[in-house]
Structures are given as C-alpha cells and as structure tokens.
Amino acid sequence: MLHDIMPGTEEMLQKGVCSAYLGIDPTADSLHIGHLVGIMMLSHFQRCGHRPIALLGGATGMIGDPSGKSQERNLLDEETLRHNQACIKRQLSKFLKFDTDEPNGAILVNNYDWMSKFSFLEFIRDVGKHITVNYMMAKDSVKKRLNGEFGGMSFTEFSYQLVQGYDFYYINQNYDCKLQMGGSDQWGNITTGTELIRRKANGEAYALTCPLITKADGGKFGKTEKGNIWLDPERTSPYAFYQFWLNCSDEDSKRYIRIFTHFTKEEIEAMEAEHDVAPHLRVLQKALAKDLTIRVHSQEDYDAAVNASEILFGKGTAESLSALSEKMFLAVFDGVPQFNVPASVLENGCSVVDFLADHTQVFASKGEARRMLKDNGVSINKEKIKEDFTVTKDNLLNNKYILVQKGKKNYYIINVE
C-alpha cells in the first residue's frame, strides 16, 4: 500500500501516538469503493494505536483538484454538505472507531468550517505569501495542465494546492497532526502543506501516499458499466457490491485482498496457495467478497447475496427465491427482460401456454411454448412445470412478480399489476 513516504516519517511514528489525516470529497452522500484505499490506510493506522482524522473537503470539493481530470465544481449549500457529512460518518464508522475516550479515537472534520471564514485578502496575505509561484508551478499536476494536457488551468484550480496546504497547517496547529496521507496523485498537494507548516510555523510535517489502484488490464478500479460501486445500499445493492468483488480476476484479487482486508500475511498466503491449486473455486474472490460485504453492509446482507447468487446460477430453490426481498430480487435479476400483465389475467387462473405466448412474449408462439414445456425446459419461480400448469395469484413473489426461466440461462420477470 506504500507508494511514497517522506524521510523521517517512520521514525516519527515509532515515538508514540501520532495523528494522521486523509481528505475525502463530500460531494455525494455516500462513499464509493475508490475511497476504500484511503479509508483502509486510516484503519490500519488506528489499529496500530495512532489517531486517524478524516477530513471532508466541503470547501476544496467545490474547486476541483487539478491532479486529475476534475472539472470545476459547484458550491454545495450548507444543508446538503451537513447531510453528506452525517452519511459519510456512518459509513466511516464501519472501518474506524469514533466517539471513544481512547487517545486514538477517530475524528471527523470539515474544512468548510474554517475555510468559509476566510476572506480572500486574508488568505492571500496569511497563506499565499509563504509559498512561491515557482514552487507551485514545479508540481507535476500543474505542469501537465499548463502544458495543455487537460486544456489549461484556471486560477481557481491553481490555488487548490494552497487551500489543501492550509488544511494541513490548520490540522497541524489545532490537532497536533504531523502526517497527511493520500493517493499518489496527491503527493504535490500534500508536500505543499508540509512546506507551509515549515515556513509559517517552523514545524515538522510528513507525507505518505499509496499507489492508485487500477485493474490488471489497466482499467479504472471500481467502475462498472453503470458507474461507481457505492457503499450506500440504495445506490449499489449489497448483491451488486458482493458480485463486484466475486467477479474480480485472479490477478486483481491477489492485490485487493492485501489492500482492502485485515487478513494477516500468513492468512493471505495460505488462501493464495489454496486458490492456486483450484482457481475455479475462487477462494480469494469469495474471501474478499465476504469480508467487505459484511463490513460495509451486514452478515444478513452477505448471506442474502450468497443465497441470491445461487439462485441466479442454478442452485437455488423455490423456497430460497421466495425468501428474497423485493430489492434483492430486482438486484439479482437486474437487466432481465420484463413483461407487464394485468392482475385480472390471473383472477381465475391462466393456462401457462396462454400466459407465456399470448399475455407475454416469452415464447413467439404457443407451439414453441408447448414443445419446450414437453421437454421439461420451462420453470416458474425455480420449479419445473408442464403444459397443464395454471398460473394463479398464488405464484406471485412479493405479491407482484413471477420469474420465468426458459432453458438454463434465459430469465424473464413478469410484473403483475
């Protein structure tokens, strides 16, 4: 997890309880798995007896960080910011211990609380004069923008490293925090903070960064066709969250299990050895998916996700299907073709052939439906049926749905309304 570390950092950490902070963008009311690398750094830090500080960038989040492709953002109103802050703290609490009397209890702060009180004149007088333009322009993130790689750079974005640098200074002065952590793309911004602390307060400060996580094929970690994998179950269902980790490649799983879990070196190496003997059993992926789904969601959500996976991939039963909540059912069969049927069709029962060929288009004709029913190739709610079957309201899942399976892999959801 280590990419760069400033000389003297390790020695400082050996002396006693230290504080370290990491910045998080609060522009949404949920974190996504891209944030997990930094959160795990804070978690390891706390487990080793040190005090983690999570800093929400209420002020910096609206500027846009030049060390990437960020566009300039809009200022969130304070009510939205506070709502996002409360939601993010709940998610962080799954990884960090807040509200404890122990000296290494985690703290959550928001830079909007101090930056919003600054006037422009005060900022350029009290902060800007300590860092030269030459120093700021030497940063890689700035050079790339000025060389036209991202189409130039506004003064707002140019000032970003000063604002982040002041955050480090403020945290250093008010929380005795001497270490800032972040992704490797943040090195320039973090070292601006260490320089500001040295010049403005003659203090010591350090930097530590982790590698940016990518997939083995070079693709962006944590992205799917539908966007980010969020920690909020309303944005990404626990089932989809579980499936993301379960579907990681063998190569990625070997890296991710070291980064996103608290398994020991010995436990990981034992799992790797077991995995290499029988890769098709997906030992690493299952361990990763289980650990993170339970931590981010719950044991119940994990059990339901495993149960749902079995349903989708052929091992499930009618009982396990009927036990799924509506949300889990829809998450499992997301993207499956759907047909709408009026409830009146089932009022007195409906012949399965009529149901599948006339009222829905599961089959193109009654003849095709009969042939497949005769060959034992049709299931309703995971139970094989024959041509004499009658579909009734008793077949509804969650009082609304019927699941039809044609052959081994073709699923259809019938919405009965």
ABEGO torsion letter per residue (X at the ends): XBABBBBGAAAAAAAEBBBBBBBBBAABABBBAAAAAAAAAAAAAAAAGBBBBBBBBAAAAAAEBABEABBBBBBBBAAAAAAAAAAAAAAAAAABBBGBABAABBBBBBAAAAAAABBAAAAAAAAAAABBAAAAAABAAAAAAAAGAAGEBBAAAAAAAAAAAAAAAAAAAAAGBABBBEBAAAAAAAAAAAAAAAAAAGBBBBBBBBBBBBBAAGBBBGBBAAEBBBABAAABBAAAAAAAAAABBAAAAAAAAAAABABBAAAAAAAAAAAAABAAAGAAAAAAAAAAAAAABBAAAAAAAAAAAAAAAGABBAAAAAABBAAAAAAAABGBBBBBBBAAAAAAEBBAAAAAAAABAABABAAAAAAAAAAGABBBGGBBBBAABBBBAAABBGGABBBBBBEAABBBBBBBX
